[in-house]
Amino acid sequence: MIKNVKVLKNVCEVKEKRFSVIIISYNLEEFISRAIESVINQKYKNYELIIIDNNSTDESWKIINKYKRKYQFTVIKNKLNEGVGKARNIGVGIATGEYIIYLDGDDTLYNEDTLYSLNKTIGRSKTDIIYCGYQEIGGNNKLYIADEHNSTKEARISCDITMSSCSKCWRREFLIKNDIRYEEDIFYEDQLYSIKGTILAKRTKYGEYPIINYYRNEREGSIMHTASVKKCSDMYRCLARIMDLYEETESKLRPYLISFIVNETEYNLKKIPVILKAIEAKECVSVFPKREFEFKQVFETIKEDVREEKEDLLDILNTVSGVI
């Protein structure tokens, strides 16, 4: 039983769907129509749309219901705003589609052929994760594409081209069977979700096309631009949970997990002073440059350090012996 939610469903339902598109909305009256229309205008129609509103205080709820009266989809209104992670977990809990696609309410599916392209890539396989790309609109206006090099498990663990779970398509049975859920009440939940999924996935594919348009810098007060002490502490909370995945990670992938943790720790040491400075200045935090981590042979480095220290110690002992 889902608590603190109000569920509205149309009577006409189809039991089996290929995709469940889950949109999360909170005070997005300027953008939510754009997100909804990017789904309902898809050429491929074997999908269900689930919209979860996190107790918006603007006109978002009215706009969502205006579309619901015309189109068949499920609407949930949370009585409390308990974050994106919890809302997505609720969405997966009521979804019936074979595959899950997450979409933020201020973004859109890339174009009207997005679901068609994904369906073609999946084919008859039981792929756990399909890595795709995204189009950044605003900011650097870059297009990020998945390919054979950046979509290996090693690459996705050591430095994912995007930690966003919205740039991936997820098999629902895989998520449920492996208890892959979003951490609640924590920032950077996508990072943990994506890495855990990659570690546990048995079958992955990639699509050399974007599946979402990610709009930067459109919304004032976006949670990813607002400075807070919690963001600083959550960086380390997230890393701790990623470290907890070590024993679940097959041995050949562990060096890549450790490489990410080392690189991310160094990256956080650069980000935290910027966030704290923004808090003092009562400003929004700057957008940080995209991760471009290189794989670090941490285990080999440790062995080399130990070897060098041993040689230094032997040199000292030999010198002392010569004096004596």
C-alpha positions in Angstrom: 0.0 0.0 0.0 1.5 3.3 -1.1 1.0 6.0 1.6 0.6 9.7 1.2 -0.4 9.5 -2.5 -3.6 10.0 -4.5 -3.9 7.8 -7.5 -6.1 8.6 -10.5 -6.3 6.0 -13.3 -8.4 6.0 -16.5 -10.8 3.0 -16.8 -9.5 1.8 -20.1 -6.2 0.0 -19.5 -3.9 -2.4 -21.5 -2.3 -5.0 -19.2 1.0 -5.4 -21.0 3.1 -2.5 -22.2 6.6 -2.3 -23.7 7.5 0.9 -21.9 6.5 2.8 -18.7 7.5 6.5 -19.0 7.6 8.0 -15.5 7.5 11.8 -15.2 8.2 13.6 -11.9 6.8 17.1 -11.5 7.1 19.7 -8.8 6.1 23.3 -9.5 6.8 23.0 -13.2 3.8 24.9 -14.6 5.9 26.5 -17.3 7.4 23.2 -18.5 5.2 20.2 -17.7 3.1 20.5 -20.9 6.2 20.2 -23.0 7.3 17.0 -21.2 3.8 15.4 -21.5 3.5 16.3 -25.2 6.9 14.8 -25.9 5.5 11.4 -24.7 1.9 11.5 -26.1 3.3 12.5 -29.5 5.4 9.4 -29.8 4.9 7.4 -33.0 5.4 4.2 -31.1 2.2 3.7 -29.0 2.8 0.6 -26.8 3.6 2.5 -23.6 2.0 3.8 -20.5 2.6 7.2 -19.0 2.8 7.7 -15.3 3.0 11.2 -13.9 3.9 11.8 -10.2 3.3 15.3 -8.8 5.2 16.0 -5.6 2.5 18.2 -4.1 3.0 21.2 -6.4 1.8 24.6 -5.1 1.5 26.2 -8.6 -0.7 25.3 -11.5 1.1 22.1 -12.4 -1.6 19.8 -11.0 -4.4 21.5 -13.1 -2.3 21.3 -16.2 -1.6 17.6 -15.7 -5.3 16.8 -15.2 -6.2 18.8 -18.3 -4.1 16.4 -20.3 -5.4 13.4 -18.3 -9.0 14.1 -19.3 -8.0 13.8 -23.0 -5.4 11.0 -22.8 -5.0 7.7 -21.0 -2.4 7.8 -18.3 -1.9 7.4 -14.6 -1.6 10.3 -12.3 -0.3 10.2 -8.7 -0.4 13.2 -6.4 1.9 12.9 -3.4 0.6 14.6 -0.2 4.2 15.5 0.6 7.2 16.5 -1.5 9.6 13.8 -0.4 12.0 14.1 -3.3 12.6 12.7 -6.8 14.1 9.4 -5.6 11.0 8.4 -3.6 8.7 9.5 -6.3 10.5 7.4 -8.9 10.4 4.4 -6.6 6.6 4.8 -6.3 6.4 5.0 -10.1 8.3 1.7 -10.6 6.0 0.1 -7.9 2.9 0.7 -10.0 4.4 0.4 -13.5 3.4 -2.5 -15.7 5.7 -1.9 -18.6 8.6 -4.2 -19.5 11.0 -1.3 -19.6 11.2 1.9 -17.5 12.1 5.3 -18.8 12.6 8.2 -16.3 11.8 11.7 -17.5 12.1 14.9 -15.4 9.2 17.2 -15.8 11.2 20.1 -17.2 12.9 17.8 -19.9 11.5 16.0 -22.9 12.0 12.8 -24.9 14.4 13.6 -27.7 11.9 13.4 -30.6 8.8 11.5 -31.7 10.8 8.5 -32.8 12.5 7.9 -29.4 10.4 5.0 -28.2 10.5 3.4 -31.7 14.3 3.6 -31.7 14.5 2.0 -28.2 12.1 -0.8 -29.1 14.1 -1.6 -32.2 17.4 -1.6 -30.2 15.9 -4.0 -27.6 14.3 -6.3 -30.1 13.5 -9.7 -28.5 16.4 -9.6 -26.0 15.9 -9.4 -22.3 18.5 -6.6 -21.9 18.8 -5.2 -18.4 20.0 -1.7 -19.3 20.2 0.1 -22.6 22.7 3.0 -22.5 21.8 5.9 -24.6 22.7 9.6 -24.9 21.1 13.0 -24.4 21.0 16.4 -26.0 22.0 19.3 -23.7 20.0 22.4 -24.5 21.6 25.5 -22.9 24.9 25.4 -21.2 27.4 23.9 -23.7 24.6 22.6 -26.0 26.5 19.3 -26.4 25.2 16.1 -27.7 26.3 13.0 -25.8 26.1 9.7 -27.5 26.6 6.1 -26.3 29.0 3.9 -28.3 30.9 0.7 -28.0 33.8 2.4 -26.1 31.9 4.3 -23.5 29.2 1.7 -22.9 31.3 -1.2 -21.6 30.7 -2.0 -17.9 34.3 -0.9 -17.2 33.7 2.5 -18.8 30.3 3.1 -17.2 31.7 2.3 -13.7 34.9 4.2 -13.9 33.4 7.3 -15.6 29.9 7.2 -17.0 29.3 9.7 -19.9 26.3 10.7 -17.8 25.2 9.5 -14.4 21.6 10.4 -15.1 19.3 7.5 -15.0 17.1 9.3 -17.5 19.7 8.7 -20.3 19.2 4.9 -19.9 16.3 2.5 -20.3 15.8 -0.1 -17.5 14.2 -3.5 -17.6 11.6 -3.4 -14.8 12.0 -7.1 -13.8 15.8 -6.5 -13.4 15.2 -3.5 -11.1 12.8 -5.4 -8.9 14.7 -8.7 -8.7 17.9 -6.9 -7.7 16.2 -4.4 -5.4 17.6 -1.4 -7.3 15.9 1.5 -5.8 16.7 5.2 -5.4 18.1 6.3 -2.1 15.6 8.7 -0.6 16.4 12.1 1.0 19.8 12.3 -0.6 21.2 14.3 -3.5 23.2 12.5 -6.3 20.8 9.5 -6.1 21.3 9.0 -9.9 25.0 8.4 -9.4 24.4 5.5 -7.0 21.5 4.1 -9.0 23.4 4.0 -12.3 26.6 2.5 -10.8 24.7 -0.2 -8.9 22.6 -1.0 -12.0 25.8 -1.4 -14.1 27.5 -3.6 -11.5 24.5 -6.0 -11.3 23.4 -6.0 -14.9 23.9 -9.3 -16.8 23.0 -8.0 -20.3 23.5 -4.5 -21.6 23.2 -2.8 -24.9 23.7 0.7 -26.2 21.8 2.9 -28.7 23.8 5.5 -30.6 21.2 8.2 -30.3 19.9 10.5 -27.6 16.7 9.7 -25.8 16.1 13.0 -23.8 16.6 16.7 -24.2 18.1 18.0 -21.0 17.3 21.7 -20.5 19.9 23.6 -18.5 19.5 26.9 -16.7 15.8 27.4 -17.5 14.5 27.2 -14.0 15.5 29.4 -11.1 16.0 27.6 -7.9 16.6 24.2 -9.5 17.8 21.8 -6.9 21.0 21.1 -8.9 22.0 24.8 -8.7 21.0 25.7 -5.2 23.9 25.7 -2.8 23.5 23.8 0.5 25.6 22.1 3.2 23.5 18.9 2.6 24.8 18.7 -0.9 28.4 18.7 0.4 27.7 16.0 3.0 25.6 13.9 0.5 28.6 13.7 -1.8 30.3 11.6 0.8 27.2 9.7 1.8 26.8 8.7 -1.8 30.4 7.7 -2.1 30.1 5.6 1.1 27.1 3.7 -0.4 29.1 3.1 -3.6 31.9 1.7 -1.6 29.4 -0.7 0.0 28.9 -2.1 -3.5 32.5 -3.4 -3.5 31.7 -7.0 -2.4 28.8 -7.2 -4.9 31.1 -6.2 -7.7 32.8 -9.1 -9.7 36.5 -9.1 -9.1 37.5 -7.9 -12.7 35.4 -4.8 -12.2 36.6 -3.8 -8.8 39.6 -1.8 -10.0 37.2 0.3 -12.0 35.0 0.9 -9.0 37.9 1.9 -6.9 39.2 4.2 -9.7 35.9 6.0 -9.7 35.9 6.4 -5.9 39.4 7.9 -5.9 38.6 10.2 -8.8 35.3 11.3 -7.3 36.9 12.0 -3.9 39.4 14.3 -5.6 36.6 15.9 -7.6 34.5 16.5 -4.5 37.4 18.3 -2.8 37.3 20.8 -5.6 33.5 21.2 -5.6 32.9 21.6 -1.9 34.7 24.9 -1.5 32.7 26.3 -4.5 29.4 25.3 -2.9 30.4 26.7 0.5 31.5 29.9 -1.0 28.1 30.2 -2.8 26.3 29.7 0.5 28.3 32.5 2.1 27.5 34.8 -0.9 23.8 33.7 -1.0 24.2 32.7 -4.6 23.4 29.6 -6.7 26.2 27.2 -7.2 28.1 27.2 -10.5 27.6 24.4 -12.9 30.6 22.1 -12.5 32.5 20.8 -15.5 31.5 17.3 -16.7 33.4 14.4 -15.3 36.2 13.2 -17.6 37.9 10.7 -15.3 40.7 8.5 -16.6 41.0 5.0 -15.2 43.6 4.9 -12.4 45.4 1.6 -11.7 45.0 2.1 -8.0 46.0 -1.4 -6.9 49.1 -1.3 -9.1 50.0 2.1 -7.7 49.7 0.8 -4.2 52.0 -2.2 -5.0 54.5 0.2 -6.6 54.4 2.5 -3.5 55.1 -0.4 -1.2 57.9 -1.7 -3.5 59.5 1.8 -3.5 59.2 2.1 0.3 60.7 -1.4 0.7 63.7 -0.4 -1.5 64.2 2.8 0.4 64.2 0.9 3.7 66.8 -1.6 2.3 69.0 1.3 1.2 68.8 2.8 4.7 69.7 -0.6 6.3 72.6 -1.1 3.9 73.9 2.3 4.7 73.6 1.7 8.4 75.3 -1.7 8.1 78.2 -0.1 6.1 78.7 2.4 8.9 78.7 -0.2 11.6 
